[in-house]
Amino acid sequence: MTAAPAGSPMRILFVNDGVGDAGGVQRYLEAVAGAMRRRGHAIALLHLDRLRAPDDSPVGAEAAHFCIAELGTERAVAAAVSWRPTVVFSHNMRALDADRLLCARAPVVKMMHAYSGTCIGAQKMHSFPRRVACDRRFGFGCVLLYFPRHCSEGSVHALASHYAWAREQRAIWDGYRRVIVASDHMRREYERNGIPAGRLATNPLFASDVPAQPAPAPQEFGILFLGRMTALKGGDQLVRAAHLASRQIGQPVRLTMAGDGPARRAWERLSATLGVNAEFPGWVTGTRRDALYHAASLVAVPSLWPEPFGLTGLEAGAHGVPAVAFDVGGIRAWLRDGENGWLVDPRSGARGMARALVEAWNNPGGLAERRSGARRVAERLSLDRHVTALETLLAEAGREAAT
């Protein structure tokens, strides 16, 4: 393989299992692949799932596509390698044989969006006797704790299959030229689990939609949650916090819970039981989502599980909306307490979050300063900054493989 000179266009093969879904990885690929193309790089995609329509492709319909579901793993990887990529940029891939084959034939840079290979259920969370982040190094001891600590799906089949998959993912780690993560928390996680520090790189994420101007401050105080509604996301803690804050303030705090998921009905019932002024509009996108940002005083990230990054808060910051979040996982990669929001000790639970809500209500000057800070941080952690750093990492991996 011949390396491209420093600063010259690369041929970048993106790898991801899903296509056309609504997840954060899809939005990431759309933004980064588009930016790379505008900088003169050639783009292709190796994917597992079939494209339902050309517009479903996160890298653009004009790019070369190689589908494992249609060709099989061996043929799809061979076709992708024959495209002669300078470097492979791999993301989520359930079919680990694809990564294994690619590592033997081309330089592969892997981006770890979550806890692949460091946790059986990829959640890094104990649910019993209380919800708390797990900082264990992956190993057989995790199997012994899986059921007693309610780590993930409660079945023997899930335990066996997920444990085997995680071990298989770890076996490929040595084949990656670089492993990129979005926060120092994730860097420590993978270093603790055996990836050498010299092959790890932290490249914070970015807000994919930055309006020309931030939203004006709303006239009515309101809290916004955006995301998938699961127990790990802590929506029940936020509902309880809104209830406690309303009692302390002496009037209802308006709460909007946008999204959907298995915990939605429980959160709706809890809101009704506590008399919280809450609405649940379901999934929102585009102008509807922007309207919710414009109506929000704060965006809440009440996750008790260790978020690898917590992109929702940064995306809200692009609209000038500060955040309140539990200080877990990679949240500190973008949330600076006192600058663009409030960091809450997770051990304080709903009461701690309620105190932050009351402080925001009682201190409109401080809230206004954090609105300005939220926009500054979002502008600083930009797509352009991310892609520039990424170009360097990908080019280095390509040059190393060619020497």
Protein Blocks (a to p, Z undefined) as FASTA:
>chain_A
ZZddehiacddddddfbghiabfklmmmmmmmmmmmmnopacddddfbdcfbfklpmnbj
kbccddfklnojmlmmmmmmmnopabdcddddfblmlmmmmmmmoccddddfblghiafk
lnopafbfbdcddfbdcdfklmmmmmmnopbccdfklmmmmmmmmmmmmmmmmmpmbdcd
fbfklmmmmmmnopafklgccdddddfbdcfbdcdddfbdcdddeddddfklommmmmmm
mmmmmmmnopacddddedddjklmmmmmmmmmnopacddebjaehjlmmmmmmmpfbdcd
fbfbdcfkopmlmmmmmnopacddddehjllmmmcghkloccddfklmmmlmmmmmmmmm
mmmmlmmmmmmmmmmmmmmmgfklmmmmmmmmmmmmmmmmmZZ
